[in-house]
Amino acid sequence: MTLVIENIRKTFDNHVAVEGISLKVQKGEMFGMLGANGAGKTTSFRMILGLLDPTEGNITWDGDRLSYKRTKLIGYLPEERGLFPKLTVKDQLIYLMKLKGMKKPDIIREIRQWLDRFQVPEYENKKIEELSKGNQQKIQFMAAVLHKPEILILDEPFSGLDPVNSDMLKDAVRDLQKAGTTIVFSSHQMRNVEELCEDIIMLKEGKAVLQGNLREIKRSYGMKSISIRADYELAFLRSIPGVMNLDVSKDGAVVKVENERVAEEIFRAISEKGFVRKFEVEEPSLHDIFIDKAGGDKDE
């Protein structure tokens, strides 16, 4: 089974929100969709879910179009949370999962298993408004996965979580993937994308500016980062053509350069000045690539 997006385009009056996106996500894959606010991620998610119809193009799962009639197949964690504050956790989830066709005994069993996993079994009968933002996030995540969807759409799933709860949620997402769930998610936290995804698409102003296997993208990307330690001042490196950024500290410097040719020039320059304790050329981080390719979008 494959999620196939074929040349989708979405316009609102004269505004083009998404322009010509195509991708395939195989069953059990984890796919990252990146972009600044206003880049078209949420609009793309809503088209995948069947909440919006593409102006042009097609979206299918296992050859058929996704729609409200196939809602049982889909789990969705929206960026804007939508829990009822006055309901208890149990009543909230029972209501939502009945809409997905689940039976009450099955819902309660799943609720308790997930509450135990998230180490909050005492929250079963607490009202949503009594929970912290991070724990509300856990309940919202449960609402997206209790019915065991085939496709899981996660829009900024780690927003507002501390490192402990973020790791807990990442472990849950990995286990769902291992069980065969197809996952598409967005995150402004590039480290999470690097940890979880093999393939990504990066959007800017509704268009794909970068797409493919993350490892291959990083390997082939021209920009490099160099960590240097030496016993002399390194500020002079700013004057070398091709140096994009230089951060100097008491321990050395980190230099971002356009390509490996510039790295070679820097090595020659510092070698002439004296002993080099460390010179390490690294592939760019996803954060560096994101700033280079997709920075500067307008807020939604």
N, C-alpha and C positions, 0 to 999 in steps of 0.2 A: 504494500500500500504506500502511496506517495502523495504528498501535498504538492500540487502543481499550480504555479502561478504563471500565467502566460500574458505578457505584455499588457499589464493592467494600467489603466489611466483613470483618474478621477478628477472631475472638475466641479466646482461650485460657482455658478454664474460664470464670471470671466476669470476666476482664480483656478489655476492648476495645482491641485494638492499632491497628486501622485502622477508620475509621467514615465510610462514604459518599463515597469518593473517586471522581471521574469526570474523565477527560481524554482528549484525542486528540493523538497525535503523528504528523505526516505523515512519509513517507519523506524522508530527508535533513535532517530537522530536529534541532536540539540543544535539549533540554528540561532545565531545572534543577529538581531536587526538593530543597527546603531544610527544615531543622528542626533543633532541638537534639537531643541524644542522647535516645532514647526517644520521639521524635515519630512514629515509624512508617515511616521511610524504608526501612530494611533489610527490614522485613516486607513492604512494598509491592514492593520489588525481588524478593524471593523468590517472591511471587505472580506477578509478571510472568514470571519464569523458569520457572514451573511447579513449583518446589520446595515450595511450599505451595499448598493449594487455598483459595480464598476461602470464608469462611462464607456469604457472600451476594455476588451480583454476577458479572460476567463480564469476562474479559480475552481479547482476540483480536488476532492479527496477520494482516492481509489476510483477515479474516473467519473464521479458524480459531483454535482454542485452542492456545496454546503448551504444549508438554510435552517430556518427555525424547526422544520420537521425533523432535522437530524441533530437537534441540540444535545441529545444524550451522548453524542460522540465527542463533544467539545467541552473543555474546561477553560475558563477565562478569569484571569486576575487583572482587573483594570487598574490603571494608574490612580484614578480617582476612586477611592474606596466607597462601597455602597451598602454597608451594614445598617440594620435598624437598631439605633442606640438603646431603645427601651426593652428590646427582646433579650431573653437569656441566650447564651451560646447554643444550648441544645435546641430551644424552640426556633431560633434563627436557622440553624442548619437543617432541622427537620423540614421546615417550610421550603427552603431552597431545593433540597434534594427530592422532595415529593414532586416538584416541578420537573425534575429530571427523570421521574418514573420509578424512583426507589421506594421500597417498602419500609415502614417505620422501624421494625426490628433490625433490619440491615443498616439503616441509617444510624441508629443508636450504637450498634456494634462498631461501625466505622468511626463515629465520633470519639468513642472512648479509646479506640486504638490510636488515633491521631493525637488526642490530648495527652495520652501517656507518652507517645513519642516526643512530643514537644515539651514534656515535663511540666504540664499544667493541668493535671486531672481535676483539680479543685475548681476549675473555671466552668465546668459543665453547666452549673445553674446560676452563674453570674451574668448580670446584664452587660451588654457590649460597652455601654458608657462607663462601666466601672473598671474597664481594662486599660492598660497603658497602650500607647500607639503601637508599640512593637508587638504586644500580645493581640491587639486587634488585627494586626497584619497576619499573624498566624491563623486566626480564625477565618480571615478572608481567603487565605491560601487553602485552608481546608474546604471552604465552599467551592473552590475550583477543582478539587481533586477527589472528593469523597465518592463520587459516582464512577470513578475509574475511567476517565475519558481516554479516547484514542489520540486526540490532539489537545495539547495544553498550550494556551497563549498566556504568557506572563509579561505584563507591561510594568516595568520597573519593580520587580518583586522584592528587591533588597532595600528599597527606600525606607529610611527611618529605623532600620534595624542596627543594633549594636553588633560588634564582631562575633560574640557568642551566638546570638540568634541568627545572624547572617550565615554562619557556618552550619548551623542546625538546618536552616532552610535549604542551603546548597546540598547537603547530604540527602535530604528528602527528594530534591529535584534529580540528583544523580540516580537514586534508587528507582524513581519512576521511569527514567530513561532506560535503565537496565531491564525493567519489566516490559519494555516495548512501547512506552508512550512517546509520541512524536512531540517535541517541544520547540516552540519558537518564542524567544524572549528578547526584550530590550532592557538595557541598563546603561546609566551614565557612569557606572563604576566599571571602568575598563578591565580592572584586575579580575572581576568576576567573569567577564566574557572570555578572557584569556584562559581562565581555569576550566570553564565548562564547555566551550564551543570549539568545534573543528572548522566550521564554515560560517561565514558572516556575509552580510550585505550592509554597506554604509550609505546612508541617504543624505542628500543635501538638496533643499528646495524641491523635494519630491522625486529627485532623480538618483539613480545609483551612481556613486562616484568611486566605489570600490566594492568588489565582490569576489568571493572564492574561498579557497582553503586558507585558514588563518596562518598556518605555518609557512605555506608557500608565499603568501603575501609578505610576511615579515622578512623572509629570506631574500626575496627579490626586490624589496623596497630599497631605493637608492640611499635614503637617509640612514646614517649610522650614529651610534653614540660611543664615545671613547672615554674610558676612565683612566686618569693619569695620576701618578704619584712621582714627584721629583723634589729635589732639595733646593729648588730655586723658583723664582716668581714666574707664573705662567700666564699672566694677563696679556702678554705680547701676542698670544695665539689669536686674539680677536682680529688682528690685522691680516691674517692669512685668508686669502680668497677661498670661499666655500665653507667657511665657518658660520654656522647658522645661529649658534648660541654657545655661551661659555659661562659656566658657574664655577667660581673659584672659592675654595674653602681652605682652612689651615692644613687639611690633609692632602690637598691636591686639587684636581679639577675634573669636571665632566664637560665634554665638548660634544655638541651635536654638529655633524658635518653633512654635506650634501651627498657624498659618496666615498667609496674606498680610496679613490685617488687622492682626495683631500686628506684622508687619514694617513696615507703614506707620506704626504708632504709634512704633516704635523710631526710624525715620528722622526723624520730627518731633521726638522727644526729643533726639536727638544734634545735629540741625541747630540747635536753639535754644542749644546750648552752644558752638558754634564751627564751624570749618572741618572738613569731612568729606573725608578723602583717598580713601577707598574705601568703597563700600556695595554689596555684590553679593549678591543673593538667588539661592540655588541650590536645585535639587531635592534631596530627601534621597538619600543614598547607600543602596544595598541593605543595607549594614550597619546603618544607622539604622533602616530599615524592619524588618529582621529583629529587632533588639533590641526595637522597639516592639510587634511583632505576635507573635513566637514565643519571646521570651526567657523563661527560667524553667522550661523542661522538666526533668524528672528524668532522670538518667543511665539508660541501659539496663542 
